[in-house]
Amino acid sequence: MKKRHIALAALGIVVVAGATTAYVASPTVHEGNAGEAPELGRYGDLSVGTEEIAITLPGRVTFGKLDMATGSTELEDRTLAVRLFYPADPVAGSTPITYMHEMTPPGMEPFTLEFAGRAIPDAESTSDERYPLVVMSHGFNGWSTQFSNLAEHIASRGYVVASIDHDDMQIEGITDFIHSFAYVLASRSLDQRQVITQLTEQAASNPGTPYAQIDPERIGLIGYSMGGYGALATAGGDYDYASETFGTVPDDALVPVQQAASEDVPVDAVIAFAPWGGQPDNRVWSAETLANIEVPMLVVSGSQDDVSNHAEGVSWIFDQLTGTQRHMLIYREARHNIVGNAFELPEDAPFRAAEFLSEPVWRQDRINSINQHFVAAFLDLTLKGDADKAGYLDVPVPVASDSQWPVSAGEQLNGTFAGPDEADHWRGFQRRWAAGLELHSKSAGE
């Protein structure tokens, strides 16, 4: 028996050596991309520019802390920063942007997060072609460049991306939290709707700018957590206003939300990362209201999400979307932080920052490359009509690790992606690297 173990070990050495030789001859690691990234998770062919604009949203209802008890409200304009990412003309020697954000954890000293981007600040847009618009909406107390890696990736594949900074109120204590969250409940969907309207209106009247690249007939919406809460309503899933969750929101602040729900928004595809609001203790929809959504939907969730509650919240939302074709990608053992840049936190950063930004089981860069893969496939299919991308979503088995890709003894694939010929493996993933994931699909009516 010992001799057999030695023989197998020797064979392993030969295989490793062969793999190394193949790698040198035919590398799979490309500049700026992790070699383990799935096929569509790699950066696109287009250079990307970025700039920040301000959009004023008129006539918004506001309320203070005391107003939650008295019901008083006021009207005022609301101005939000929106970060644009767009296909741009490459400029030799240009310096890519470094995104910076100051985090202010409650009761602690603020600290600065930095993330090295690939986009060129204020680069000239390539205005000879129109691209689909994708609007991104962050979670509670997030910010517009928290997912800059995903935004840049989408833009590099031929989209204009507009990431909203919702400017959520800062939290210093429990009353601040209640006030801030109540305001988010009343504002997320309205922010999304008004930003989409203004961007599409600007597209027709601003030649030579990133606006001019926007095709107002092809619009996608991506929301994370409370951004997902808003996105479902924006897409046609009006809220159940009798829900106790809205008990802290003055009635007058919900009137514009109800009125907006009767107005169509030209959204053609929605991606909801860990959408909040489906869990039984804070459910803000009924099965009937979610069934009204007719746009294609990709839901992404961690199987152990204890914020949006995967088992009883996110999964419930997915099941009720009977009016549309939808997919649900699940990261096994992941919790709530399933999207966002892989930030390197300062050594003295409080642990609550890690809890807000990172996953305890999955590496953030691995999550990002997988998100980029499926987001690219879904958007290309729904907004560009690229029927070939359906093969990346119509997986042969719902549990990725059940994929089969037989090889002969000693055969080295060197990171080859599964294509149409590997019909029993998740398309676009390297052999053995489709693991830890589930992907479930349902058609309208199911």
C-alpha positions in Angstrom: 0.0 0.0 0.0 2.8 2.4 0.8 4.3 1.9 -2.7 1.0 2.9 -4.3 0.9 6.1 -2.3 4.4 6.9 -3.4 3.5 6.3 -7.0 0.5 8.6 -6.9 2.6 11.3 -5.3 5.1 11.0 -8.1 2.3 11.3 -10.7 1.2 14.4 -8.9 4.6 16.0 -9.3 4.5 15.2 -13.1 1.1 16.7 -13.4 2.1 19.9 -11.6 5.2 20.3 -13.7 3.1 19.8 -16.9 0.7 22.4 -15.8 3.4 24.9 -15.1 4.8 24.3 -18.6 1.4 24.8 -20.1 0.9 28.0 -18.2 4.1 29.5 -19.5 3.2 28.6 -23.0 -0.5 29.7 -22.8 -1.1 32.1 -19.9 -4.6 32.5 -18.5 -3.8 35.4 -16.2 -4.3 38.7 -18.0 -3.2 42.1 -16.9 -5.6 43.5 -14.3 -7.6 40.3 -14.0 -7.3 37.4 -11.5 -6.6 34.2 -13.3 -9.4 32.5 -11.3 -12.0 35.0 -12.5 -14.8 33.3 -14.6 -15.0 34.2 -18.3 -17.3 37.3 -18.2 -15.8 38.5 -14.9 -12.8 39.9 -16.7 -12.5 43.5 -17.7 -14.0 44.4 -21.0 -12.4 45.9 -24.1 -13.4 49.5 -23.6 -11.5 52.2 -21.7 -13.6 53.9 -19.0 -13.9 57.4 -17.9 -15.6 58.7 -14.7 -16.9 61.9 -13.3 -19.2 63.1 -10.5 -22.3 65.2 -11.3 -25.0 66.7 -9.1 -28.6 66.0 -9.7 -31.3 68.1 -8.0 -34.6 66.3 -7.3 -37.3 68.9 -6.8 -40.3 68.9 -4.4 -39.2 66.2 -2.0 -40.9 65.6 1.3 -38.7 65.9 4.4 -39.2 65.3 8.1 -37.2 65.6 11.3 -37.0 63.4 14.3 -39.9 65.0 16.1 -42.0 65.0 12.9 -42.1 61.2 13.1 -44.3 61.6 16.1 -46.3 64.7 15.0 -46.6 63.7 11.3 -45.4 67.1 10.2 -43.4 67.3 6.9 -41.9 70.0 4.6 -41.1 70.3 0.9 -37.6 71.0 -0.3 -35.3 70.1 -3.2 -33.0 67.2 -2.7 -29.6 67.3 -4.4 -27.6 64.1 -4.8 -24.1 63.3 -6.1 -24.1 60.7 -8.9 -20.9 59.1 -10.1 -20.9 58.3 -13.9 -18.8 55.6 -15.5 -18.7 55.5 -19.3 -16.8 54.2 -22.3 -14.1 56.8 -23.0 -11.4 57.5 -25.5 -8.1 56.1 -24.2 -5.5 58.7 -23.3 -1.8 57.6 -23.1 -0.2 58.4 -19.8 -3.5 59.2 -18.0 -3.6 58.4 -14.3 -6.5 56.2 -13.1 -8.6 57.4 -10.3 -8.2 56.5 -6.7 -11.6 56.4 -5.0 -11.7 57.8 -1.4 -14.4 57.7 1.2 -14.4 58.7 4.8 -16.2 56.2 7.1 -17.6 57.5 10.3 -18.7 54.6 12.5 -21.0 55.7 15.3 -19.1 56.9 18.4 -15.7 56.4 16.7 -13.1 58.5 14.9 -13.6 58.6 11.2 -11.0 56.9 8.9 -10.4 57.0 5.2 -10.9 54.1 2.7 -9.0 54.1 -0.5 -9.6 51.9 -3.6 -7.5 52.0 -6.7 -9.7 52.3 -9.8 -9.1 51.8 -13.5 -11.3 54.6 -14.8 -9.8 57.9 -16.0 -11.2 61.0 -14.3 -13.1 63.3 -16.7 -12.0 61.4 -19.8 -13.6 62.3 -23.1 -16.6 60.1 -23.8 -16.9 58.1 -27.0 -20.0 59.8 -28.2 -20.4 58.0 -31.6 -22.4 55.2 -30.1 -25.3 54.9 -27.6 -25.1 52.4 -24.7 -27.6 51.0 -22.2 -27.9 53.0 -19.0 -27.4 51.1 -15.7 -28.3 52.9 -12.5 -26.7 51.6 -9.2 -28.2 52.2 -5.8 -26.3 51.3 -2.6 -27.5 50.0 0.8 -28.2 51.9 4.1 -25.3 54.2 4.9 -23.4 53.1 1.8 -21.9 55.4 -0.9 -21.7 55.8 -4.7 -18.2 54.3 -5.2 -18.6 51.4 -2.7 -19.1 49.1 -5.8 -16.8 51.0 -8.2 -15.2 47.8 -9.3 -18.5 46.5 -10.6 -19.4 49.8 -12.1 -16.1 50.0 -14.0 -16.5 46.5 -15.2 -20.0 47.1 -16.6 -18.8 50.3 -18.3 -15.9 48.5 -19.9 -18.3 46.2 -21.6 -20.3 49.0 -23.2 -22.7 50.6 -20.8 -23.1 54.0 -19.1 -23.3 53.5 -15.3 -24.7 56.0 -12.9 -24.1 55.2 -9.3 -26.2 57.3 -6.8 -24.9 58.6 -3.6 -28.1 58.7 -1.5 -26.5 60.8 1.2 -28.1 58.8 4.1 -28.2 60.6 7.4 -25.3 59.8 9.7 -26.0 57.7 12.8 -24.8 58.7 16.3 -27.4 57.0 18.4 -30.6 55.0 18.3 -32.8 58.0 17.5 -30.5 58.9 14.6 -30.9 55.3 13.3 -34.7 55.4 13.5 -34.8 58.8 11.8 -32.3 57.9 9.1 -33.9 54.6 8.3 -37.4 56.0 8.2 -36.1 58.6 5.6 -34.6 55.8 3.5 -37.9 53.9 3.6 -39.6 56.9 2.0 -36.8 58.0 -0.4 -35.0 55.1 -2.0 -37.3 54.4 -4.8 -38.1 58.1 -5.4 -34.3 58.8 -5.7 -34.0 56.0 -8.3 -37.0 57.1 -10.3 -36.0 60.8 -10.4 -32.4 60.1 -11.3 -33.4 57.8 -14.1 -35.8 60.5 -15.4 -33.3 63.3 -15.3 -30.5 61.2 -16.9 -32.7 60.1 -19.8 -33.9 63.7 -20.4 -30.3 64.9 -20.4 -29.4 62.3 -23.0 -31.3 64.1 -25.7 -29.8 67.6 -25.1 -26.2 67.3 -24.2 -24.1 66.2 -27.3 -20.4 65.5 -26.7 -21.0 64.5 -23.0 -21.5 61.1 -21.3 -25.2 61.9 -21.3 -25.2 61.7 -25.1 -24.1 58.1 -24.9 -27.2 57.0 -23.0 -29.8 55.0 -24.9 -33.0 55.8 -23.0 -34.7 52.8 -24.5 -32.4 50.4 -22.6 -32.2 50.9 -18.8 -31.1 48.5 -16.1 -31.3 49.1 -12.3 -29.0 47.5 -9.7 -29.8 47.8 -6.0 -28.1 46.4 -2.9 -29.9 45.8 0.4 -32.0 49.0 0.8 -31.1 49.8 -2.8 -32.7 46.5 -3.7 -35.7 47.4 -1.5 -36.1 50.6 -3.7 -35.4 48.8 -7.0 -38.2 46.3 -6.5 -40.7 49.2 -6.0 -39.2 51.1 -8.9 -39.7 48.1 -11.2 -43.4 47.9 -10.3 -43.6 46.1 -6.9 -45.6 48.7 -4.9 -45.3 48.5 -1.1 -47.9 47.2 1.3 -48.3 50.5 3.2 -50.2 48.8 6.0 -47.0 47.1 7.0 -45.8 48.1 10.5 -42.4 48.7 9.1 -43.7 52.1 7.8 -44.9 53.0 11.3 -42.1 55.6 11.8 -42.7 57.3 8.5 -45.1 60.3 8.5 -48.1 59.6 6.2 -47.4 62.6 4.1 -44.0 61.3 3.3 -45.5 58.1 1.8 -48.0 59.9 -0.4 -45.4 60.7 -3.2 -44.2 57.1 -3.0 -47.7 55.8 -3.6 -48.3 58.3 -6.4 -45.0 57.4 -8.1 -46.0 53.7 -8.0 -48.8 54.4 -10.5 -46.3 55.9 -13.0 -44.3 53.6 -15.3 -40.5 53.8 -15.2 -38.7 52.5 -18.3 -36.6 49.9 -16.5 -35.9 46.8 -18.6 -33.9 44.7 -16.2 -33.3 44.6 -12.4 -30.5 43.1 -10.3 -31.2 42.9 -6.6 -28.3 42.1 -4.3 -29.6 40.9 -0.9 -32.8 43.0 -1.2 -34.2 44.1 2.2 -37.9 44.0 3.0 -39.0 40.4 2.4 -38.3 39.0 5.9 -41.5 38.3 7.9 -40.8 40.8 10.7 -40.3 43.7 8.3 -42.2 42.5 5.2 -43.1 45.5 3.0 -44.7 43.7 0.1 -47.5 41.3 -0.5 -47.3 38.4 -2.9 -49.7 40.2 -5.1 -47.7 43.4 -5.3 -44.4 41.5 -6.2 -46.3 39.6 -8.8 -46.9 42.9 -10.7 -43.2 43.1 -11.6 -42.7 42.1 -15.2 -39.1 43.0 -15.9 -36.4 40.3 -15.9 -34.8 39.9 -12.5 -31.5 38.6 -11.1 -31.5 38.2 -7.3 -28.2 37.5 -5.5 -28.1 36.3 -1.9 -25.9 34.8 0.7 -27.4 31.6 2.2 -26.7 32.8 5.7 -27.8 36.4 5.2 -29.1 37.4 8.7 -29.9 41.0 7.7 -32.3 40.5 4.8 -33.0 36.9 5.9 -32.2 34.6 3.0 -34.4 31.7 4.0 -37.6 33.7 4.8 -36.9 37.0 3.1 -34.9 37.0 -0.1 -36.1 33.5 -1.1 -39.7 34.6 -0.4 -39.2 37.6 -2.7 -37.8 35.4 -5.4 -40.7 33.0 -5.2 -43.3 35.8 -5.4 -41.9 37.3 -8.6 -44.3 35.2 -10.6 -44.9 37.9 -13.3 -41.4 37.5 -14.7 -38.5 35.4 -15.7 -36.0 35.5 -12.8 -32.8 33.9 -11.6 -31.4 33.7 -8.0 -27.6 33.3 -7.5 -26.7 32.0 -4.0 -23.4 32.2 -2.3 -23.3 29.3 0.1 -22.4 30.2 3.7 -22.2 33.9 2.8 -24.0 36.6 4.9 -25.1 40.0 3.8 -22.0 41.6 2.3 -22.0 39.9 -1.1 -21.1 42.9 -3.2 -18.6 45.7 -2.9 -15.0 46.6 -3.4 -12.3 44.5 -1.6 -11.1 47.3 0.6 -7.9 47.0 2.6 -9.0 48.2 6.0 -6.5 50.2 8.2 -5.0 48.2 11.0 -6.8 50.4 13.5 -10.2 50.2 11.8 -13.0 49.1 14.2 -14.3 45.6 13.7 -17.8 47.0 12.8 -16.2 48.4 9.6 -15.2 44.8 8.6 -18.7 43.7 9.5 -20.1 46.4 7.2 -17.8 45.7 4.2 -16.5 42.2 4.3 -17.7 38.6 4.2 -16.6 36.2 6.9 -16.3 33.1 4.7 -15.9 34.3 1.1 -12.9 36.4 -0.2 -14.3 39.7 -1.5 -12.3 39.6 -4.7 -13.7 36.2 -5.5 -17.2 37.3 -4.9 -16.6 40.4 -7.1 -15.3 38.4 -10.1 -18.3 36.0 -9.9 -20.8 39.0 -9.6 -19.1 40.6 -12.6 -19.5 37.4 -14.6 -23.3 37.0 -13.9 -24.1 40.7 -14.1 -22.4 40.9 -17.5 -24.3 37.9 -18.7 -27.7 39.1 -17.4 -27.3 42.7 -18.7 -26.0 41.6 -22.1 -29.0 39.2 -22.4 -31.7 41.6 -21.3 -30.4 45.0 -22.4 -28.4 44.1 -25.6 -30.4 41.1 -26.7 -27.4 38.8 -26.8 -29.1 35.5 -26.8 -25.8 33.6 -26.4 -25.5 34.9 -22.8 -28.5 32.9 -21.8 -26.2 29.9 -21.7 -24.4 31.4 -18.7 -27.6 31.7 -16.7 -29.3 28.4 -17.8 -27.0 26.2 -15.8 -27.2 22.4 -16.2 -27.5 21.8 -12.4 -28.5 24.3 -9.7 -25.7 23.4 -7.4 -22.4 24.4 -9.0 -20.3 21.6 -7.4 -22.5 19.0 -9.1 -21.2 20.1 -12.5 -19.4 17.4 -14.5 -16.5 17.9 -16.8 -14.7 14.6 -17.3 -11.0 14.7 -18.4 -8.5 12.1 -19.3 -5.7 11.1 -16.9 -3.1 13.8 -16.7 -5.0 16.2 -19.0 -4.3 19.8 -18.3 -6.9 22.4 -19.1 -4.9 25.4 -18.0 -7.9 27.5 -16.8 -10.0 26.8 -19.9 -13.5 28.1 -19.5 -16.5 25.7 -19.9 -18.2 26.5 -23.2 -21.2 25.1 -25.1 -19.4 21.8 -25.5 -19.1 21.2 -21.8 -22.9 21.0 -21.4 -22.8 19.5 -17.9 -20.6 22.2 -16.3 -21.5 25.8 -15.5 -20.6 27.8 -18.5 -17.7 30.3 -18.2 -16.2 28.7 -15.1 -12.9 26.7 -15.0 -13.2 23.0 -14.2 -13.5 22.5 -10.5 -13.9 26.3 -9.9 -17.7 26.3 -10.1 -18.1 25.6 -6.4 -19.9 27.1 -3.4 -22.7 28.5 -5.6 -26.3 27.8 -6.5 -28.3 29.2 -9.3 -32.1 28.8 -9.5 -34.3 30.0 -12.4 -38.1 30.3 -12.8 -40.2 31.4 -15.7 -43.1 33.8 -15.5 -46.1 32.0 -14.0 -43.9 29.7 -11.8 
